Amino acid sequence: MKWNLSTFGRQLGADSGIDSLMQDLGTAMSGSQSFHMLGGGNPAHIPAIEQVWRERWREIMASPREVERILGNYDTPQGSPAFLEAMADSLADRYGWPVSSDNIAVVNGSQSAFLYLLNMFDGKKDGTSSRVLLPLNPEYIGYADQVLAPRAFTSVPPIVELIGDHRFKYHIDFDRLQITPEIAAICVSRPTNPTGNVLTDEEMRRLDELAGLHGIPLIVDNAYGAPFPDIIFSETQPMWSENTILVLSLSKLGLPGTRTGIVVAPPEVVKSIQSINAVCGLANGNLGQAITAPLLRSGALYDLSRDVIRPFYETKSKQALAWLDQYLPAEVPYRIHVSEGALFLWIWFPELPVSSAELYARLKQRGVLVVSGHYFFYGLPERHEHQDRCIRLSYAQAAEDVEAGIAIMAEEIRSLMG
Ligand SMILES: Cc1ncc(COP(=O)(O)O)c(C=O)c1O
């Protein structure tokens, strides 16, 4: 480039893990090249859910002036009043949370919400740069390049619990978590992308307490969580408190194309998000809000999540785990993170002779897209031994693709390590 780039231009305009993941995903989903897509987090096309969108589409078409209102008007930067009210009322009814429309802001996809939120808060002014604390690592690739330098992330290595011969689980190492003055916010995804871990209610309570004690927000990324899309297979409760900023999304319900994220937060934060929305993009897309507002009001969205979406993914997770155990050579050491939610399996090959990035490249050559695990480790004081030894695999797409992708991956592992 012949022009000098600013920090913003350098950081956000550079190559990044999330860009490479989304490019792979977009290419695979557009059908322009044939891949077994075990890469990015595109949700599944679930026929019973797609039927609901079609019905809502027909209702919208049949309502006088509704199409014109959706397509022809800018929304307010906070979101459509009808949607904000439906969202707040349904959360208040269901969980007794003390929320009203003043606690809800819509954003153009929850990814944008994190750009705003991760840059919005400052630590105590003690001369050092603010940092966002990730209590659990590995953590979502999508935050990694969002915090503008010199701000950054800080984290601690996870406790690794070995389970049986081929499973494991990460835990937050609370003893090593330190809320030093420069920490501006705590951020976690629940379920965790990439691992499929779901922080327990007790872990969430402890994080909430820590945030409250230090007067900083706990930002909870609920892209896969309850109450929707509810891709959680363990027994947990959604939680919100005055210390918490909960970020929801319509994407994993099956509406990623509408780019709708939802922030549930204290009113002052909502007001700031509204202003940032106006500055950055004037207003939000309103189609996702229009499709789902009546489904929130009737509770159908919650019922569909519990009765259709969650069982759909749980079955797929079990099937993918069974294929991995079937295809991976018994003599090769491998461990899969326990699958408690989200769309992913996280596989650790402790003796992988090449880096996970090299394994990704080899698999791509063979028509299988996965995500190299190295992108998900950041903010740690030193390189983690899992950093180059793990891959993330999505099981959301068609069963035949998932099985074929796993079989090819297992063959590659055999040829590398057999
Ligand atoms: C953990 C997590 N958070 C946030 C997002 C952003 O999703 P969206 O912007 O589609 O709401 C994703 C997308 O895959 C995700 O996996």
The ligand as an SDF file (V2000), in Angstrom:
LIG
                    3D

 16 16  0  0  0  0  0  0  0  0999 V2000
  -18.3370  -17.5720   20.2290 C   0  0  0  0  0  0  0  0  0  0  0  0
  -18.8460  -16.6940   19.1350 C   0  0  0  0  0  0  0  0  0  0  0  0
  -19.1500  -15.4280   19.4290 N   0  0  0  0  0  0  0  0  0  0  0  0
  -19.6060  -14.5760   18.4930 C   0  0  0  0  0  0  0  0  0  0  0  0
  -19.7730  -14.9850   17.1890 C   0  0  0  0  0  0  0  0  0  0  0  0
  -20.2720  -13.9860   16.1970 C   0  0  0  0  0  0  0  0  0  0  0  0
  -21.4720  -14.3850   15.6020 O   0  0  0  0  0  0  0  0  0  0  0  0
  -22.4600  -13.3880   14.8950 P   0  0  0  0  0  0  0  0  0  0  0  0
  -21.7080  -12.1200   14.5790 O   0  0  0  0  0  0  0  0  0  0  0  0
  -22.9130  -14.0950   13.6790 O   0  0  0  0  0  0  0  0  0  0  0  0
  -23.5730  -13.1030   15.8700 O   0  0  0  0  0  0  0  0  0  0  0  0
  -19.4700  -16.2970   16.8240 C   0  0  0  0  0  0  0  0  0  0  0  0
  -19.6100  -16.7620   15.4390 C   0  0  0  0  0  0  0  0  0  0  0  0
  -19.2670  -17.8400   15.0590 O   0  0  0  0  0  0  0  0  0  0  0  0
  -18.9910  -17.1710   17.8260 C   0  0  0  0  0  0  0  0  0  0  0  0
  -18.6650  -18.4330   17.5490 O   0  0  0  0  0  0  0  0  0  0  0  0
  1  2  1  0
  2  3  1  0
  2 15  2  0
  3  4  2  0
  4  5  1  0
  5  6  1  0
  5 12  2  0
  6  7  1  0
  7  8  1  0
  8  9  2  0
  8 10  1  0
  8 11  1  0
 12 13  1  0
 12 15  1  0
 13 14  2  0
 15 16  1  0
M  END
$$$$
